């Protein structure tokens, strides 16, 4: 069998994550699937570190939801990449609330599959809650935490997350009007 040609990537390594993210954000399903197939290709190697967050740059909520589902199904997403998928979706403005809602809706599955990986579970909770900043979101988190069994790593992480959300709310109350005014003056 003849040797396989080496895969070459013409995109400079320093800007790949930005290029990939832009292509996914401005592309459609075909671009997303191309990038996802590259992630699954064992020849890609270390470039998966750029592809995982880029796949979460989609503006399509259904695509982000599907990506989260793939992460917890562990069929095409490696276990060590699940946290990055959640974090990346939560960092997308279109995915911020979606990541939290998905986590709550799928909590039994997430707890079953990742509960023994307490550091990862705590990281997922932190990544999907760190930018929440409304009273409604705080109430949702507190209600969810109340329904989480005592002693659970998740409950401890949720308690810390509630404190962070309270801090975010206080910051918004103190600074939001000034920031909006500044942006309007300098737009």
MODELLER restraints for C-alpha pairs under 7 A, 6 or more apart:
rsr = mdl.restraints
at = mdl.atoms
rsr.add(forms.Gaussian(group=physical.xy_distance, feature=features.Distance(at['CA:16:A'], at['CA:50:A']), mean=6.78, stdev=0.5))
rsr.add(forms.Gaussian(group=physical.xy_distance, feature=features.Distance(at['CA:17:A'], at['CA:50:A']), mean=4.87, stdev=0.5))
rsr.add(forms.Gaussian(group=physical.xy_distance, feature=features.Distance(at['CA:17:A'], at['CA:54:A']), mean=6.45, stdev=0.5))
rsr.add(forms.Gaussian(group=physical.xy_distance, feature=features.Distance(at['CA:20:A'], at['CA:51:A']), mean=6.91, stdev=0.5))
rsr.add(forms.Gaussian(group=physical.xy_distance, feature=features.Distance(at['CA:20:A'], at['CA:54:A']), mean=5.60, stdev=0.5))
rsr.add(forms.Gaussian(group=physical.xy_distance, feature=features.Distance(at['CA:21:A'], at['CA:54:A']), mean=4.27, stdev=0.5))
rsr.add(forms.Gaussian(group=physical.xy_distance, feature=features.Distance(at['CA:21:A'], at['CA:55:A']), mean=6.96, stdev=0.5))
rsr.add(forms.Gaussian(group=physical.xy_distance, feature=features.Distance(at['CA:21:A'], at['CA:57:A']), mean=5.44, stdev=0.5))
rsr.add(forms.Gaussian(group=physical.xy_distance, feature=features.Distance(at['CA:23:A'], at['CA:31:A']), mean=6.91, stdev=0.5))
rsr.add(forms.Gaussian(group=physical.xy_distance, feature=features.Distance(at['CA:24:A'], at['CA:31:A']), mean=6.02, stdev=0.5))
rsr.add(forms.Gaussian(group=physical.xy_distance, feature=features.Distance(at['CA:24:A'], at['CA:32:A']), mean=5.66, stdev=0.5))
rsr.add(forms.Gaussian(group=physical.xy_distance, feature=features.Distance(at['CA:24:A'], at['CA:54:A']), mean=6.73, stdev=0.5))
rsr.add(forms.Gaussian(group=physical.xy_distance, feature=features.Distance(at['CA:24:A'], at['CA:55:A']), mean=6.45, stdev=0.5))
rsr.add(forms.Gaussian(group=physical.xy_distance, feature=features.Distance(at['CA:24:A'], at['CA:57:A']), mean=5.92, stdev=0.5))
rsr.add(forms.Gaussian(group=physical.xy_distance, feature=features.Distance(at['CA:24:A'], at['CA:58:A']), mean=5.45, stdev=0.5))
rsr.add(forms.Gaussian(group=physical.xy_distance, feature=features.Distance(at['CA:25:A'], at['CA:57:A']), mean=5.10, stdev=0.5))
rsr.add(forms.Gaussian(group=physical.xy_distance, feature=features.Distance(at['CA:25:A'], at['CA:58:A']), mean=4.49, stdev=0.5))
rsr.add(forms.Gaussian(group=physical.xy_distance, feature=features.Distance(at['CA:25:A'], at['CA:59:A']), mean=5.75, stdev=0.5))
rsr.add(forms.Gaussian(group=physical.xy_distance, feature=features.Distance(at['CA:32:A'], at['CA:55:A']), mean=6.52, stdev=0.5))
rsr.add(forms.Gaussian(group=physical.xy_distance, feature=features.Distance(at['CA:35:A'], at['CA:51:A']), mean=6.70, stdev=0.5))
rsr.add(forms.Gaussian(group=physical.xy_distance, feature=features.Distance(at['CA:38:A'], at['CA:44:A']), mean=6.53, stdev=0.5))
rsr.add(forms.Gaussian(group=physical.xy_distance, feature=features.Distance(at['CA:39:A'], at['CA:48:A']), mean=5.35, stdev=0.5))
rsr.add(forms.Gaussian(group=physical.xy_distance, feature=features.Distance(at['CA:39:A'], at['CA:51:A']), mean=6.16, stdev=0.5))
rsr.add(forms.Gaussian(group=physical.xy_distance, feature=features.Distance(at['CA:52:A'], at['CA:84:A']), mean=6.96, stdev=0.5))
rsr.add(forms.Gaussian(group=physical.xy_distance, feature=features.Distance(at['CA:52:A'], at['CA:85:A']), mean=6.40, stdev=0.5))
rsr.add(forms.Gaussian(group=physical.xy_distance, feature=features.Distance(at['CA:53:A'], at['CA:84:A']), mean=6.80, stdev=0.5))
rsr.add(forms.Gaussian(group=physical.xy_distance, feature=features.Distance(at['CA:53:A'], at['CA:85:A']), mean=6.51, stdev=0.5))
rsr.add(forms.Gaussian(group=physical.xy_distance, feature=features.Distance(at['CA:53:A'], at['CA:88:A']), mean=5.10, stdev=0.5))
rsr.add(forms.Gaussian(group=physical.xy_distance, feature=features.Distance(at['CA:56:A'], at['CA:64:A']), mean=6.20, stdev=0.5))
rsr.add(forms.Gaussian(group=physical.xy_distance, feature=features.Distance(at['CA:56:A'], at['CA:88:A']), mean=5.60, stdev=0.5))
rsr.add(forms.Gaussian(group=physical.xy_distance, feature=features.Distance(at['CA:56:A'], at['CA:89:A']), mean=4.96, stdev=0.5))
rsr.add(forms.Gaussian(group=physical.xy_distance, feature=features.Distance(at['CA:56:A'], at['CA:92:A']), mean=6.93, stdev=0.5))
rsr.add(forms.Gaussian(group=physical.xy_distance, feature=features.Distance(at['CA:57:A'], at['CA:92:A']), mean=6.28, stdev=0.5))
rsr.add(forms.Gaussian(group=physical.xy_distance, feature=features.Distance(at['CA:58:A'], at['CA:64:A']), mean=6.71, stdev=0.5))
rsr.add(forms.Gaussian(group=physical.xy_distance, feature=features.Distance(at['CA:59:A'], at['CA:94:A']), mean=6.23, stdev=0.5))
rsr.add(forms.Gaussian(group=physical.xy_distance, feature=features.Distance(at['CA:61:A'], at['CA:94:A']), mean=6.52, stdev=0.5))
rsr.add(forms.Gaussian(group=physical.xy_distance, feature=features.Distance(at['CA:61:A'], at['CA:95:A']), mean=6.76, stdev=0.5))
rsr.add(forms.Gaussian(group=physical.xy_distance, feature=features.Distance(at['CA:64:A'], at['CA:89:A']), mean=6.61, stdev=0.5))
rsr.add(forms.Gaussian(group=physical.xy_distance, feature=features.Distance(at['CA:64:A'], at['CA:95:A']), mean=6.72, stdev=0.5))
rsr.add(forms.Gaussian(group=physical.xy_distance, feature=features.Distance(at['CA:68:A'], at['CA:85:A']), mean=6.76, stdev=0.5))
rsr.add(forms.Gaussian(group=physical.xy_distance, feature=features.Distance(at['CA:68:A'], at['CA:86:A']), mean=6.63, stdev=0.5))
rsr.add(forms.Gaussian(group=physical.xy_distance, feature=features.Distance(at['CA:70:A'], at['CA:76:A']), mean=6.52, stdev=0.5))
rsr.add(forms.Gaussian(group=physical.xy_distance, feature=features.Distance(at['CA:70:A'], at['CA:77:A']), mean=6.36, stdev=0.5))
rsr.add(forms.Gaussian(group=physical.xy_distance, feature=features.Distance(at['CA:71:A'], at['CA:77:A']), mean=5.27, stdev=0.5))
rsr.add(forms.Gaussian(group=physical.xy_distance, feature=features.Distance(at['CA:71:A'], at['CA:82:A']), mean=5.32, stdev=0.5))
rsr.add(forms.Gaussian(group=physical.xy_distance, feature=features.Distance(at['CA:71:A'], at['CA:85:A']), mean=6.83, stdev=0.5))
rsr.add(forms.Gaussian(group=physical.xy_distance, feature=features.Distance(at['CA:72:A'], at['CA:110:A']), mean=6.59, stdev=0.5))
rsr.add(forms.Gaussian(group=physical.xy_distance, feature=features.Distance(at['CA:83:A'], at['CA:120:A']), mean=6.47, stdev=0.5))
rsr.add(forms.Gaussian(group=physical.xy_distance, feature=features.Distance(at['CA:83:A'], at['CA:123:A']), mean=6.85, stdev=0.5))
rsr.add(forms.Gaussian(group=physical.xy_distance, feature=features.Distance(at['CA:83:A'], at['CA:124:A']), mean=5.45, stdev=0.5))
rsr.add(forms.Gaussian(group=physical.xy_distance, feature=features.Distance(at['CA:86:A'], at['CA:99:A']), mean=6.52, stdev=0.5))
rsr.add(forms.Gaussian(group=physical.xy_distance, feature=features.Distance(at['CA:86:A'], at['CA:124:A']), mean=6.36, stdev=0.5))
rsr.add(forms.Gaussian(group=physical.xy_distance, feature=features.Distance(at['CA:86:A'], at['CA:128:A']), mean=6.82, stdev=0.5))
rsr.add(forms.Gaussian(group=physical.xy_distance, feature=features.Distance(at['CA:87:A'], at['CA:124:A']), mean=6.66, stdev=0.5))
rsr.add(forms.Gaussian(group=physical.xy_distance, feature=features.Distance(at['CA:87:A'], at['CA:127:A']), mean=4.92, stdev=0.5))
rsr.add(forms.Gaussian(group=physical.xy_distance, feature=features.Distance(at['CA:87:A'], at['CA:128:A']), mean=6.12, stdev=0.5))
rsr.add(forms.Gaussian(group=physical.xy_distance, feature=features.Distance(at['CA:89:A'], at['CA:95:A']), mean=5.08, stdev=0.5))
rsr.add(forms.Gaussian(group=physical.xy_distance, feature=features.Distance(at['CA:89:A'], at['CA:96:A']), mean=6.61, stdev=0.5))
rsr.add(forms.Gaussian(group=physical.xy_distance, feature=features.Distance(at['CA:89:A'], at['CA:99:A']), mean=6.33, stdev=0.5))
rsr.add(forms.Gaussian(group=physical.xy_distance, feature=features.Distance(at['CA:90:A'], at['CA:96:A']), mean=4.07, stdev=0.5))
rsr.add(forms.Gaussian(group=physical.xy_distance, feature=features.Distance(at['CA:90:A'], at['CA:99:A']), mean=5.39, stdev=0.5))
rsr.add(forms.Gaussian(group=physical.xy_distance, feature=features.Distance(at['CA:90:A'], at['CA:127:A']), mean=6.82, stdev=0.5))
rsr.add(forms.Gaussian(group=physical.xy_distance, feature=features.Distance(at['CA:90:A'], at['CA:128:A']), mean=5.20, stdev=0.5))
rsr.add(forms.Gaussian(group=physical.xy_distance, feature=features.Distance(at['CA:96:A'], at['CA:128:A']), mean=6.92, stdev=0.5))
rsr.add(forms.Gaussian(group=physical.xy_distance, feature=features.Distance(at['CA:99:A'], at['CA:128:A']), mean=6.10, stdev=0.5))
rsr.add(forms.Gaussian(group=physical.xy_distance, feature=features.Distance(at['CA:100:A'], at['CA:128:A']), mean=5.77, stdev=0.5))
rsr.add(forms.Gaussian(group=physical.xy_distance, feature=features.Distance(at['CA:114:A'], at['CA:121:A']), mean=6.45, stdev=0.5))
rsr.add(forms.Gaussian(group=physical.xy_distance, feature=features.Distance(at['CA:115:A'], at['CA:121:A']), mean=6.60, stdev=0.5))
rsr.add(forms.Gaussian(group=physical.xy_distance, feature=features.Distance(at['CA:118:A'], at['CA:153:A']), mean=6.12, stdev=0.5))
rsr.add(forms.Gaussian(group=physical.xy_distance, feature=features.Distance(at['CA:121:A'], at['CA:154:A']), mean=6.80, stdev=0.5))
rsr.add(forms.Gaussian(group=physical.xy_distance, feature=features.Distance(at['CA:122:A'], at['CA:153:A']), mean=6.93, stdev=0.5))
rsr.add(forms.Gaussian(group=physical.xy_distance, feature=features.Distance(at['CA:122:A'], at['CA:154:A']), mean=6.34, stdev=0.5))
rsr.add(forms.Gaussian(group=physical.xy_distance, feature=features.Distance(at['CA:122:A'], at['CA:157:A']), mean=5.49, stdev=0.5))
rsr.add(forms.Gaussian(group=physical.xy_distance, feature=features.Distance(at['CA:125:A'], at['CA:157:A']), mean=6.58, stdev=0.5))
rsr.add(forms.Gaussian(group=physical.xy_distance, feature=features.Distance(at['CA:125:A'], at['CA:158:A']), mean=6.96, stdev=0.5))
rsr.add(forms.Gaussian(group=physical.xy_distance, feature=features.Distance(at['CA:126:A'], at['CA:161:A']), mean=6.42, stdev=0.5))
rsr.add(forms.Gaussian(group=physical.xy_distance, feature=features.Distance(at['CA:129:A'], at['CA:161:A']), mean=6.28, stdev=0.5))
rsr.add(forms.Gaussian(group=physical.xy_distance, feature=features.Distance(at['CA:130:A'], at['CA:161:A']), mean=6.84, stdev=0.5))
rsr.add(forms.Gaussian(group=physical.xy_distance, feature=features.Distance(at['CA:130:A'], at['CA:164:A']), mean=6.67, stdev=0.5))
rsr.add(forms.Gaussian(group=physical.xy_distance, feature=features.Distance(at['CA:130:A'], at['CA:165:A']), mean=6.95, stdev=0.5))
rsr.add(forms.Gaussian(group=physical.xy_distance, feature=features.Distance(at['CA:132:A'], at['CA:165:A']), mean=5.86, stdev=0.5))
rsr.add(forms.Gaussian(group=physical.xy_distance, feature=features.Distance(at['CA:133:A'], at['CA:165:A']), mean=5.43, stdev=0.5))
rsr.add(forms.Gaussian(group=physical.xy_distance, feature=features.Distance(at['CA:133:A'], at['CA:168:A']), mean=5.03, stdev=0.5))
rsr.add(forms.Gaussian(group=physical.xy_distance, feature=features.Distance(at['CA:133:A'], at['CA:169:A']), mean=4.91, stdev=0.5))
rsr.add(forms.Gaussian(group=physical.xy_distance, feature=features.Distance(at['CA:134:A'], at['CA:169:A']), mean=5.93, stdev=0.5))
rsr.add(forms.Gaussian(group=physical.xy_distance, feature=features.Distance(at['CA:138:A'], at['CA:162:A']), mean=6.34, stdev=0.5))
rsr.add(forms.Gaussian(group=physical.xy_distance, feature=features.Distance(at['CA:138:A'], at['CA:165:A']), mean=6.35, stdev=0.5))
rsr.add(forms.Gaussian(group=physical.xy_distance, feature=features.Distance(at['CA:141:A'], at['CA:162:A']), mean=6.89, stdev=0.5))
rsr.add(forms.Gaussian(group=physical.xy_distance, feature=features.Distance(at['CA:142:A'], at['CA:162:A']), mean=6.95, stdev=0.5))
rsr.add(forms.Gaussian(group=physical.xy_distance, feature=features.Distance(at['CA:145:A'], at['CA:155:A']), mean=5.71, stdev=0.5))
rsr.add(forms.Gaussian(group=physical.xy_distance, feature=features.Distance(at['CA:145:A'], at['CA:158:A']), mean=6.04, stdev=0.5))
rsr.add(forms.Gaussian(group=physical.xy_distance, feature=features.Distance(at['CA:148:A'], at['CA:155:A']), mean=6.00, stdev=0.5))
